[in-house]
Amino acid sequence: MSTDAIVLLKDDHKEIRRLFRAFQAAGKDAKATKHNIVDKIVEALTVHTYIENQVMYPKVRSLVPDLEDDILESFEEHHVADVLCAELNAMGPDDERFDAKTTVLIEAVSHHMDEEESDWFPKVRAALGRKELQEIGARMIEVRANAPRSPEQPGALKKAATALFG
């Protein structure tokens, strides 16, 4: 298993995209299936945004000041995803806005992942050495072990509050 931070994040992106496709492929009336998939999406995104916000973004921000604007935009995109995840976590599959809210989440997060992979990751890889990316990745693996799995857990709430209040 690689400890390269970018490889780890891309692996997360693959799993999240797989969950998105599963939701989109579920039938219109597959409410239980969709609810189960959304639970997995919320967990995957909660963990992913947590490790990026706690480890990757701060470290890159300190090492590569030229990427400040990209990082600030990513924090905001994560905040939008966090809000949608919290709302979905509180909803049931019978809510008339459940599918629509999930679709908006999928669209927003897909855009974010595409932008990271096509623009931000190459800039980070060019600026940081292999050793630094492996050290960041090793730290991400450590943090992932205790990362919140639900938007209501304290670490996730703190992350949301930090996004709102600085």
Accessible surface in RSA format (square Angstrom, percent):
REM  Atomic radii and reference values for relative SASA: ProtOr
REM  Chains: A
REM  Algorithm: Lee & Richards
REM  Probe-radius: 1.40
REM  Slices: 20
REM RES _ NUM      All-atoms   Total-Side   Main-Chain    Non-polar    All polar
REM                ABS   REL    ABS   REL    ABS   REL    ABS   REL    ABS   REL
RES MET A   1   196.71 101.9 111.60  73.9  85.10 202.6  97.01  82.5  99.70 132.1
RES SER A   2    48.84  41.3  30.80  41.1  18.04  41.6  33.54  71.4  15.30  21.4
RES THR A   3    48.43  34.4  45.54  46.2   2.89   6.9  34.84  46.8  13.59  20.5
RES ASP A   4    12.14   8.5  12.14  12.1   0.00   0.0   6.21  14.6   5.93   5.9
RES ALA A   5     0.00   0.0   0.00   0.0   0.00   0.0   0.00   0.0   0.00   0.0
RES ILE A   6     2.86   1.6   2.86   2.1   0.00   0.0   2.86   2.1   0.00   0.0
RES VAL A   7    55.82  36.7  55.04  49.8   0.79   1.9  55.82  48.5   0.00   0.0
RES LEU A   8    10.47   5.8   9.37   6.7   1.10   2.8   9.55   6.7   0.92   2.5
RES LEU A   9     0.00   0.0   0.00   0.0   0.00   0.0   0.00   0.0   0.00   0.0
RES LYS A  10    79.94  39.0  79.39  48.7   0.55   1.3  26.87  24.2  53.07  56.5
RES ASP A  11    68.60  48.1  62.11  61.8   6.48  15.3  24.84  58.5  43.76  43.6
RES ASP A  12    21.63  15.1  18.65  18.6   2.97   7.0   6.41  15.1  15.22  15.2
RES HIS A  13     0.00   0.0   0.00   0.0   0.00   0.0   0.00   0.0   0.00   0.0
RES LYS A  14   136.30  66.5 130.81  80.3   5.49  13.1  86.17  77.6  50.13  53.4
RES GLU A  15    71.72  41.2  68.67  52.0   3.05   7.3  40.10  77.6  31.63  25.8
RES ILE A  16     1.65   0.9   1.65   1.2   0.00   0.0   1.65   1.2   0.00   0.0
RES ARG A  17    55.61  23.3  55.01  28.0   0.60   1.4  33.59  45.9  22.02  13.3
RES ARG A  18   111.51  46.8 110.51  56.3   1.00   2.4  54.39  74.3  57.12  34.6
RES LEU A  19     6.40   3.6   6.40   4.6   0.00   0.0   6.40   4.5   0.00   0.0
RES PHE A  20     5.23   2.6   5.23   3.2   0.00   0.0   5.23   3.2   0.00   0.0
RES ARG A  21   139.90  58.7 137.31  70.0   2.59   6.2  70.22  96.0  69.68  42.2
RES ALA A  22    33.81  31.1  22.30  34.4  11.51  26.2  30.65  43.2   3.17   8.4
RES PHE A  23     8.68   4.3   8.00   5.0   0.68   1.8   8.00   4.9   0.68   1.9
RES GLN A  24   113.76  63.6  81.11  59.3  32.65  77.7  38.54  82.0  75.22  57.0
RES ALA A  25    87.88  80.8  51.28  79.1  36.60  83.3  61.61  86.8  26.27  69.6
RES ALA A  26    19.96  18.4   0.99   1.5  18.97  43.2  11.98  16.9   7.98  21.1
RES GLY A  27    42.74  52.7   0.00   N/A  42.74  52.7  35.55  97.6   7.18  16.1
RES LYS A  28   173.83  84.8 155.24  95.2  18.60  44.3 105.40  94.9  68.43  72.9
RES ASP A  29   121.28  85.0  99.92  99.5  21.36  50.5  35.25  83.0  86.04  85.8
RES ALA A  30    30.88  28.4  18.17  28.0  12.70  28.9  29.62  41.7   1.26   3.3
RES LYS A  31    90.04  43.9  87.98  54.0   2.06   4.9  54.61  49.2  35.42  37.7
RES ALA A  32    83.39  76.7  68.74 106.1  14.66  33.3  75.00 105.6   8.39  22.2
RES THR A  33    70.55  50.2  64.60  65.5   5.94  14.2  37.05  49.8  33.50  50.6
RES LYS A  34    15.45   7.5  15.45   9.5   0.00   0.0   3.25   2.9  12.19  13.0
RES HIS A  35    57.13  31.2  57.13  39.7   0.00   0.0  32.14  33.1  24.98  29.1
RES ASN A  36    75.64  52.2  72.94  70.5   2.70   6.5  17.80  42.8  57.84  55.9
RES ILE A  37    16.13   9.2  16.13  12.0   0.00   0.0  16.13  11.6   0.00   0.0
RES VAL A  38     1.30   0.9   1.30   1.2   0.00   0.0   1.30   1.1   0.00   0.0
RES ASP A  39    64.35  45.1  58.22  58.0   6.13  14.5  23.32  54.9  41.03  40.9
RES LYS A  40   101.73  49.6  97.89  60.1   3.84   9.2  55.92  50.3  45.82  48.8
RES ILE A  41     0.22   0.1   0.20   0.1   0.02   0.1   0.22   0.2   0.00   0.0
RES VAL A  42     3.57   2.4   3.57   3.2   0.00   0.0   3.57   3.1   0.00   0.0
RES GLU A  43    76.74  44.1  76.47  57.9   0.27   0.6  14.28  27.6  62.46  51.0
RES ALA A  44    24.85  22.8  13.60  21.0  11.25  25.6  22.12  31.1   2.73   7.2
RES LEU A  45     4.06   2.3   3.89   2.8   0.17   0.4   4.06   2.9   0.00   0.0
RES THR A  46     5.65   4.0   4.13   4.2   1.52   3.6   3.34   4.5   2.30   3.5
RES VAL A  47     8.65   5.7   8.65   7.8   0.00   0.0   8.65   7.5   0.00   0.0
RES HIS A  48     4.54   2.5   4.53   3.1   0.01   0.0   4.53   4.7   0.01   0.0
RES THR A  49     1.90   1.4   1.90   1.9   0.00   0.0   1.90   2.6   0.00   0.0
RES TYR A  50    38.45  18.0  38.45  21.9   0.00   0.0   3.04   2.3  35.41  43.7
RES ILE A  51     0.23   0.1   0.23   0.2   0.00   0.0   0.23   0.2   0.00   0.0
RES GLU A  52     0.00   0.0   0.00   0.0   0.00   0.0   0.00   0.0   0.00   0.0
RES ASN A  53    15.41  10.6   9.67   9.3   5.74  13.8   2.81   6.8  12.60  12.2
RES GLN A  54    78.45  43.9  56.76  41.5  21.68  51.6   7.40  15.8  71.04  53.9
RES VAL A  55    12.11   8.0   7.84   7.1   4.27  10.3  11.08   9.6   1.02   2.8
RES MET A  56     0.00   0.0   0.00   0.0   0.00   0.0   0.00   0.0   0.00   0.0
RES TYR A  57     0.00   0.0   0.00   0.0   0.00   0.0   0.00   0.0   0.00   0.0
RES PRO A  58    54.94  40.0  46.15  42.1   8.78  31.9  49.47  40.8   5.47  34.0
RES LYS A  59    96.45  47.1  93.80  57.6   2.66   6.3  44.31  39.9  52.14  55.5
RES VAL A  60     0.00   0.0   0.00   0.0   0.00   0.0   0.00   0.0   0.00   0.0
RES ARG A  61    88.94  37.3  82.97  42.3   5.98  14.2  20.13  27.5  68.81  41.7
RES SER A  62    81.01  68.5  48.55  64.8  32.46  74.8  51.15 108.9  29.86  41.8
RES LEU A  63    69.81  38.9  43.16  30.9  26.65  67.0  45.49  32.0  24.32  65.4
RES VAL A  64    16.08  10.6  14.97  13.6   1.11   2.7  16.08  14.0   0.00   0.0
RES PRO A  65    93.64  68.2  85.01  77.5   8.62  31.4  85.86  70.9   7.78  48.3
RES ASP A  66   137.33  96.2 105.20 104.7  32.13  76.0  31.60  74.4 105.73 105.4
RES LEU A  67     9.75   5.4   9.54   6.8   0.20   0.5   9.75   6.8   0.00   0.0
RES GLU A  68    56.27  32.3  56.27  42.6   0.00   0.0  31.52  61.0  24.75  20.2
RES ASP A  69   112.96  79.1 105.99 105.5   6.97  16.5  35.91  84.5  77.05  76.8
RES ASP A  70    35.44  24.8  32.39  32.2   3.05   7.2   7.00  16.5  28.44  28.4
RES ILE A  71     0.00   0.0   0.00   0.0   0.00   0.0   0.00   0.0   0.00   0.0
RES LEU A  72    75.47  42.0  74.59  53.4   0.88   2.2  74.99  52.7   0.48   1.3
RES GLU A  73    79.78  45.8  72.81  55.1   6.97  16.6  34.67  67.1  45.10  36.8
RES SER A  74     7.28   6.2   7.28   9.7   0.00   0.0   0.00   0.0   7.28  10.2
RES PHE A  75    44.50  22.3  42.47  26.3   2.03   5.3  42.47  25.7   2.03   5.8
RES GLU A  76    96.29  55.3  95.94  72.6   0.35   0.8  46.44  89.8  49.85  40.7
RES GLU A  77    38.92  22.3  30.26  22.9   8.65  20.6  26.69  51.6  12.23  10.0
RES HIS A  78     3.15   1.7   3.10   2.2   0.04   0.1   2.85   2.9   0.30   0.3
RES HIS A  79    27.66  15.1  26.87  18.7   0.79   2.0  17.75  18.3   9.91  11.5
RES VAL A  80    74.39  48.9  72.51  65.6   1.88   4.5  74.32  64.6   0.07   0.2
RES ALA A  81     3.78   3.5   3.73   5.8   0.05   0.1   3.78   5.3   0.00   0.0
RES ASP A  82    20.51  14.4  16.78  16.7   3.73   8.8  12.25  28.8   8.26   8.2
RES VAL A  83    62.82  41.3  59.69  54.0   3.13   7.6  62.82  54.6   0.01   0.0
RES LEU A  84    20.79  11.6  20.79  14.9   0.00   0.0  20.79  14.6   0.00   0.0
RES CYS A  85     2.77   2.1   2.77   3.1   0.00   0.0   1.55   3.9   1.22   1.3
RES ALA A  86    38.92  35.8  35.46  54.7   3.47   7.9  35.75  50.3   3.17   8.4
RES GLU A  87    69.93  40.2  63.94  48.4   5.99  14.3  33.57  64.9  36.36  29.7
RES LEU A  88     2.67   1.5   0.00   0.0   2.67   6.7   0.00   0.0   2.67   7.2
RES ASN A  89    56.07  38.7  29.97  29.0  26.10  62.9   2.29   5.5  53.78  52.0
RES ALA A  90    89.16  82.0  46.98  72.5  42.18  96.0  57.77  81.4  31.39  83.2
RES MET A  91    31.31  16.2  20.37  13.5  10.94  26.1  26.12  22.2   5.19   6.9
RES GLY A  92    31.93  39.4   0.00   N/A  31.93  39.4  22.35  61.3   9.59  21.5
RES PRO A  93    33.03  24.1  27.01  24.6   6.02  21.9  27.01  22.3   6.02  37.4
RES ASP A  94   109.68  76.8  88.93  88.5  20.75  49.1  34.70  81.7  74.98  74.8
RES ASP A  95    62.96  44.1  44.47  44.3  18.48  43.7  16.30  38.4  46.66  46.5
RES GLU A  96   161.20  92.5 123.18  93.2  38.02  90.5  54.78 105.9 106.42  86.9
RES ARG A  97   141.82  59.5 141.76  72.3   0.05   0.1  39.32  53.7 102.50  62.1
RES PHE A  98     1.83   0.9   1.83   1.1   0.00   0.0   1.83   1.1   0.00   0.0
RES ASP A  99    52.38  36.7  51.25  51.0   1.12   2.7  29.39  69.2  22.99  22.9
RES ALA A 100    57.98  53.3  49.46  76.3   8.52  19.4  56.44  79.5   1.54   4.1
RES LYS A 101    28.65  14.0  23.64  14.5   5.01  11.9  11.37  10.2  17.27  18.4
RES THR A 102     0.05   0.0   0.05   0.1   0.00   0.0   0.05   0.1   0.00   0.0
RES THR A 103    57.61  41.0  57.28  58.1   0.33   0.8  40.06  53.8  17.55  26.5
RES VAL A 104    76.93  50.6  76.63  69.4   0.30   0.7  76.63  66.6   0.30   0.8
RES LEU A 105     0.10   0.1   0.10   0.1   0.00   0.0   0.10   0.1   0.00   0.0
RES ILE A 106     9.00   5.1   9.00   6.7   0.00   0.0   9.00   6.5   0.00   0.0
RES GLU A 107   109.59  62.9  98.53  74.5  11.05  26.3  45.46  87.9  64.13  52.4
RES ALA A 108    37.94  34.9  23.89  36.9  14.06  32.0  33.78  47.6   4.16  11.0
RES VAL A 109     7.93   5.2   7.25   6.6   0.67   1.6   7.93   6.9   0.00   0.0
RES SER A 110    30.78  26.0  30.78  41.1   0.00   0.0  22.87  48.7   7.91  11.1
RES HIS A 111   100.51  54.9  95.11  66.1   5.40  13.8  65.82  67.8  34.69  40.4
RES HIS A 112     9.22   5.0   9.22   6.4   0.00   0.0   8.39   8.7   0.83   1.0
RES MET A 113     0.74   0.4   0.74   0.5   0.00   0.0   0.74   0.6   0.00   0.0
RES ASP A 114    77.23  54.1  73.43  73.1   3.80   9.0  28.75  67.7  48.48  48.3
RES GLU A 115    61.15  35.1  55.90  42.3   5.25  12.5  27.17  52.5  33.98  27.7
RES GLU A 116     3.08   1.8   2.63   2.0   0.45   1.1   2.95   5.7   0.13   0.1
RES GLU A 117    47.00  27.0  37.29  28.2   9.70  23.1  10.47  20.3  36.52  29.8
RES SER A 118    89.36  75.5  58.43  78.0  30.93  71.2  51.76 110.2  37.60  52.7
RES ASP A 119    56.72  39.7  53.60  53.4   3.12   7.4  17.34  40.8  39.38  39.3
RES TRP A 120     6.91   2.8   6.91   3.3   0.00   0.0   6.91   3.7   0.00   0.0
RES PHE A 121     3.56   1.8   3.22   2.0   0.34   0.9   3.50   2.1   0.06   0.2
RES PRO A 122    67.60  49.3  54.56  49.7  13.04  47.4  62.63  51.7   4.97  30.9
RES LYS A 123    85.80  41.9  77.90  47.8   7.90  18.8  55.47  49.9  30.33  32.3
RES VAL A 124     0.00   0.0   0.00   0.0   0.00   0.0   0.00   0.0   0.00   0.0
RES ARG A 125   101.49  42.6  94.08  48.0   7.41  17.7  56.78  77.6  44.71  27.1
RES ALA A 126    93.39  85.9  50.20  77.5  43.19  98.2  61.90  87.2  31.49  83.4
RES ALA A 127    54.95  50.5  17.07  26.3  37.88  86.2  27.23  38.3  27.72  73.4
RES LEU A 128    11.57   6.4   4.01   2.9   7.56  19.0   5.50   3.9   6.08  16.4
RES GLY A 129    39.36  48.5   0.00   N/A  39.36  48.5  34.67  95.1   4.70  10.5
RES ARG A 130   182.07  76.4 170.60  87.0  11.48  27.3  63.95  87.4 118.13  71.6
RES LYS A 131   147.93  72.2 144.42  88.6   3.50   8.3 109.64  98.7  38.28  40.8
RES GLU A 132    61.95  35.6  60.97  46.1   0.98   2.3  26.58  51.4  35.36  28.9
RES LEU A 133     0.93   0.5   0.93   0.7   0.00   0.0   0.93   0.7   0.00   0.0
RES GLN A 134    63.42  35.5  62.23  45.5   1.19   2.8  11.32  24.1  52.10  39.5
RES GLU A 135    90.83  52.1  80.43  60.8  10.40  24.8  44.81  86.7  46.02  37.6
RES ILE A 136     4.82   2.7   1.97   1.5   2.84   6.9   4.74   3.4   0.08   0.2
RES GLY A 137     0.00   0.0   0.00   N/A   0.00   0.0   0.00   0.0   0.00   0.0
RES ALA A 138    40.03  36.8  37.17  57.4   2.86   6.5  38.49  54.2   1.54   4.1
RES ARG A 139   123.57  51.9 122.24  62.3   1.32   3.2  40.71  55.6  82.86  50.2
RES MET A 140     1.23   0.6   1.02   0.7   0.21   0.5   1.23   1.0   0.00   0.0
RES ILE A 141    61.85  35.2  58.13  43.3   3.73   9.0  58.37  42.0   3.49   9.5
RES GLU A 142   103.64  59.5  89.09  67.4  14.55  34.6  41.97  81.2  61.67  50.3
RES VAL A 143    19.82  13.0  13.89  12.6   5.93  14.3  19.10  16.6   0.73   2.0
RES ARG A 144    69.15  29.0  69.15  35.3   0.00   0.0  36.88  50.4  32.28  19.6
RES ALA A 145    75.45  69.4  43.96  67.8  31.49  71.6  53.53  75.4  21.92  58.1
RES ASN A 146   136.26  94.0 107.89 104.3  28.37  68.3  35.65  85.8 100.61  97.2
RES ALA A 147     6.14   5.6   0.00   0.0   6.14  14.0   0.00   0.0   6.14  16.3
RES PRO A 148     5.72   4.2   3.27   3.0   2.45   8.9   5.72   4.7   0.00   0.0
RES ARG A 149    91.12  38.3  86.03  43.9   5.08  12.1  38.26  52.3  52.85  32.0
RES SER A 150    33.22  28.1  32.97  44.0   0.25   0.6  27.62  58.8   5.60   7.8
RES PRO A 151    14.14  10.3   7.59   6.9   6.55  23.8   9.51   7.9   4.63  28.7
RES GLU A 152    92.38  53.0  81.60  61.7  10.79  25.7  64.26 124.3  28.12  23.0
RES GLN A 153    72.26  40.4  70.24  51.3   2.02   4.8  22.71  48.3  49.55  37.6
RES PRO A 154   108.78  79.3 102.52  93.5   6.26  22.8 105.77  87.3   3.01  18.7
RES GLY A 155    22.29  27.5   0.00   N/A  22.29  27.5  15.77  43.3   6.52  14.6
RES ALA A 156     7.20   6.6   4.41   6.8   2.79   6.3   4.41   6.2   2.79   7.4
RES LEU A 157    99.54  55.4  95.17  68.1   4.37  11.0  95.64  67.2   3.90  10.5
RES LYS A 158   140.83  68.7 134.37  82.4   6.47  15.4 100.41  90.4  40.42  43.1
RES LYS A 159     9.75   4.8   6.00   3.7   3.75   8.9   7.26   6.5   2.49   2.7
RES ALA A 160    28.15  25.9  28.10  43.4   0.05   0.1  28.15  39.6   0.00   0.0
RES ALA A 161    42.71  39.3  39.81  61.4   2.91   6.6  41.66  58.7   1.05   2.8
RES THR A 162    72.25  51.4  66.14  67.0   6.11  14.6  55.71  74.8  16.54  25.0
RES ALA A 163    37.15  34.2   7.97  12.3  29.18  66.4  18.70  26.3  18.44  48.9
RES LEU A 164   110.95  61.8  80.75  57.8  30.20  75.9  82.52  58.0  28.44  76.5
RES PHE A 165   166.15  83.1 130.30  80.7  35.85  93.3 137.98  83.7  28.17  80.6
RES GLY A 166    88.02 108.5   0.00   N/A  88.02 108.5  59.89 164.4  28.13  63.0
END  Absolute sums over single chains surface
CHAIN  1 A     8608.6       7191.4       1417.3       4928.4       3680.3
END  Absolute sums over all chains
TOTAL          8608.6       7191.4       1417.3       4928.4       3680.3
